[in-house]
Amino acid sequence: MTGLSRREGSGGPAAVDVPAAEWLKLRTVRSTWYVLAAVASFVVLSAVFTLYVGSLWDGLPPEGRLTLRTARPEQIILMPVQICMAVLGVLSFTSEYATGMARTSFTVLPRRGVVLAARAAVVAAVAFTVGQASGFIAFFASRLIIGARPIPGFGTPLAQEFPKIFAGGLSVLVLAMVGLGAGAVLRSTAGAITAVVVYLYVLPRFVLLLPDPWNARIGSVLLEDLTVQAVGEPPLAVGLGDAAAGIGLSPPAALAVMSLYVVVALAAAAVALTRRDV
Amino acid sequence: MIEIMRLTKRYGEKTVLDELSFQVKPGLVTGFLGPNGAGKSTTMRVLLGLDAPTSGQGLVNGRRYATMRRPMREVGALLDANAVHGGRSALDHLRCLARGNRIGLSRVTDVLEQVGLAGVARRRVGGFSLGMRQRLGTAAALLGDPGVLMFDEPVNGLDPEGVRWIRRLMRSLAAEGRTVLLSSHLMSEMELTADRLVIIGRGRLVTETTVGELAARHDRGVLVRSPRAAELTGVLEAAGATVETEPDGGLVVRGLDVAAIGDLAAGGGLALHEVTPRSASLEEAYMELTADSVEYRAGGR
């Protein structure tokens, strides 16, 4: 048996070994880069959209300019980026179950709670970075493109927009963790992505159709509404005038519920991983 | 050292392991034999902490595997060569495994060299043949330079050269004092590789033995025909053999081998018309032992 000590030296303290391995795993599969490429292309598309808004504005007569209402790029890309990072979270587990790699992974690192924590930390770090970077890049690019044109919504100072963009980025992180949890529990890529998309797209639309005040009450604990409530705005049902004012969560409460999503997703993953055979 | 202690595993109603106990000692290749469905893979999965036992436990070097921080340095295992992400290169796959156990890149390139995959290290595993994947899995098992090694059907998919390579590797690992557990459902494979045999069927231990012992136990004597059978019987019995006369006049001699029988007959000037050893092959001995515990059998018997 040849010298083990020769190989001890790589890396820092022991606590970094498993996260480092998970980081290596994440960046050595193509799906990760496809997902990041998708995010990048959405950012580019948002800039193209802004170019279109600018040229539209330039071609409008003064009275038309008064009524121009347009969504903002950093808002437009939020949902695609959420989906992309949710898929990244889902795949971090389901790609291993689909290929059988999970058996190898849990053989070389049998302490499943440690693997879960490391994998979640790595995916969370990527999702947080991507969520914030995509939002702010879309924001700054749009401001550069629009320039001095006084288009409504494109002239607000960064200080005013910062909380919204930051909260949007946080929601990306939350969704990545929900995806990771769903992937660990369901073990199926299609099943877990369906679950996340139903939660993100279908449920909020359905809830809006509920009678007042349930539309606002239930909506207020869904991720989309939590993101707006985190910056002090009312839930969508209230904002749209479909529900009575005064329903909803304070910003700290909204942030707490967002954290609760992460806690529940990771706890479900921990239970599934430790109770079931691989 | 591997210790399996009264291990029981049930999947729903089905009992796959039933109070199974045995030990695997260092310095030897231990063949782990049993028909398909006997519980060999399940035993290994439980040992590696992938499956939780219903009762009982398996220990490696006196410890539960599932609690090990860097198990690759103590135990190397190859259960399923296909349990890899096809999108990674061989090098990246091993680097991912090595990193979590704090094993450096130089060791990764060493084992790739050792298993003969250095030339394809940067190719995606998805394009590997089963034989190449077996080599990759073997490389993963060797990464941490462990004292205990477990292989589940390692020659599956290997070409003849690969089979010889695996045999030599197993022998040399054991010769270095390591504990080697090697499963197979084929006796012929074990005959050439294993020192000790652990044979299980239907989740229970059938026997713990050695290759030589198993062959001896199923010795059915030597069939001898001679025109002077009565005289020959006397000579052989005088030499310590037991002799039975068959209805057709043939003698079944136990306790002497073919050469000794021939020498004795020549010494007595007795002609021999037939000398046929009737010891069962190991394969037959094994079939006999596991006949009661074969899970899936083709019809017609």
Interface residues (C-beta under 8 A of the other chain):
Chain A: M1 T2 L4 R6 R7 E8 G9 S10 G11 A14 D17 V18 A20 A21 E22 L24 K25 T28 V29 R30 S31 S95 E96 T99 G100 M101 A102 R103 T104 F106 T107 V108 L109 P110 R111 D277 V278
Chain B: R45 L48 G49 L50 D51 A52 Y65 A66 T67 M68 R69 R70 P71 M72 R73 A77 L79 D80 N82 A83 V84 H85 G86 G87 R88 S89 D92 R95 C96 L97 R99 G100 N101 R102 I103 G104 L105 S106 R107 A140 G144 D145 G147 E176 G177 R178
